[in-house]
Amino acid sequence: MSHNTFGHLFRITTWGESHGPAIGCVIDGCPPGIPITAEEIQQDLDRRRPGQSRFTTQRKEPDSVEIQSGVFDDGSGSQVTTGTPIGLVIRNVDQRSKDYSDIAGKFRPGHADFTYDAKYGLRDYRGGGRSSARETAMRVAAGAIARKVVPGVTIRAGLVQMGPHKIDRSRLDWATVDDNALYCPDPGSVEPWSDYLDQIRKSGSSIGAVIEVVAEDVPVGLGAPIYGKLDQDLASAMMSINAVKGVEIGAGMGSAALTGEENADEIRIGADSQPQFQSNNAGGILGGISTGQPVVCRFSVKPTSSILSPRKTIDRDGHETEIVTRGRHDPCVGIRAVPVGEAMMALVLADHFLRHRGQCG
C-alpha cells in the first residue's frame, strides 16, 4: 500500500516537498483518447495559485504545469491521452527557507511538526515539507484531467462559512464564485466577510472555514456496497486534504435533528418518466450508490496553524518554549481549498465511473 497514491482504477501518485525543486504526480489508469492540454490544466491551477489576493499567502508561485508523458498528437493537431501514465511537474520557484530557520528545532502547535518528527525521527521544517498544502497543486492538476473522464458532469465548490459567518442560501449563486477573491457563492456575504478577514489578517491570526462541493449530472449507480461506497471514498478524499477536520454528505450532521418524515427524500415520476426526488438530504447517495441527484459534500478546514501570536510549545530536546511563526501564510486556508475540493470530487467520480463500467458495463 502506498501512502502517496489515491484511487483504484484512476490512480494518482504525488511526490515532492514544499521547498524542494519541484512537485509532481503520475496519473495511471486514465482512458485513452481524452483531449487535454497544459492550458486546460493551468486554468484550474490558477484558481488555487498563491499570491492572487491579500487573503492568501504572498508566496509568488506561477504553478506552471508541464506534461511530461501520457499524451500524443492524434493527427489533427490535438493532444489526447494515450492510456499510459501521465506525468505532470510543477517547478518551485519562490521558496524562502530562511523564513523557517527560527523554528527549525521547535514544534508549531496545531501543525504536523511534532507527529512527523515523532514518526520519522526528522522533519523538513521548511514550510512543512511533505505536510505542506503545496502538495495539493498536483491534486488540482490531476483533477483537471479527471473531470473529463465522467461524461457531462459539472463540479463546483465554494466557501459557505468563514468562522461563525454562514452564507444566506436564499442568495446562493454558483455562477458568482469566480467573481470574488473568497470563492463565495453568496454575493451578499463577500463584502462583510472581506472586512472580517482583513481584521483577522492584520492581527496576525487565522480563521477556519467550510467548503461545499456539488457535482451535478452524476450517473446513477456509481459506488458499491459495502466497502466501496461512493460517500465513503468521498469522505476519505476530502479528509485527506490538508487541515480538514470534518466531512459531511448531504444533510450530514444536521440529519441527527431530523425526523424520519423530514429526512426521507420522497420519489415521484417526473415529466420525462424518470424518478424524481422531492428533496436531497441524502446528498445524491443512497446505500453508497449515486442516485442521479447532485452529489453534495461539505468539509471544514481548521485555522492555519502558522500565526504571529506567541504560542507555548516544546523543542526537539524536550524543553518548554514559545514560538512565533513568521513568513507568508494564508489567514484563511479554506479559500484555496475550494479548487482542491473540486479536484478530489473529480478524482473520486472518475475512479468510480471506471469501476462501475468495469463491473456493470
Secondary structure by P-SEA (a helix, b strand, c coil): cccccccccbbbbbbbcccccccccccccccccccccaaaaaaaaaaacccccccccccccccccccccccccccccbbbbcccbbbbbbbbcccccccccccccccccccaaaaaaaaccccccccccccccccaaaaaaaaaaaaacccbbbbbbbbcccccccccccccccccccccccccccccaaaaaaaaaaaaaaacccccbbbbbbbccccccccccccccaaaaaaaaaaaccccccccccccccccccccccccbbbbbcccccccccccccccccccccccccbbbbbbbcccccccccccccccccccbbbbbbccccccccccaaaaaaaaaaaaaaaaaaaaaaccc
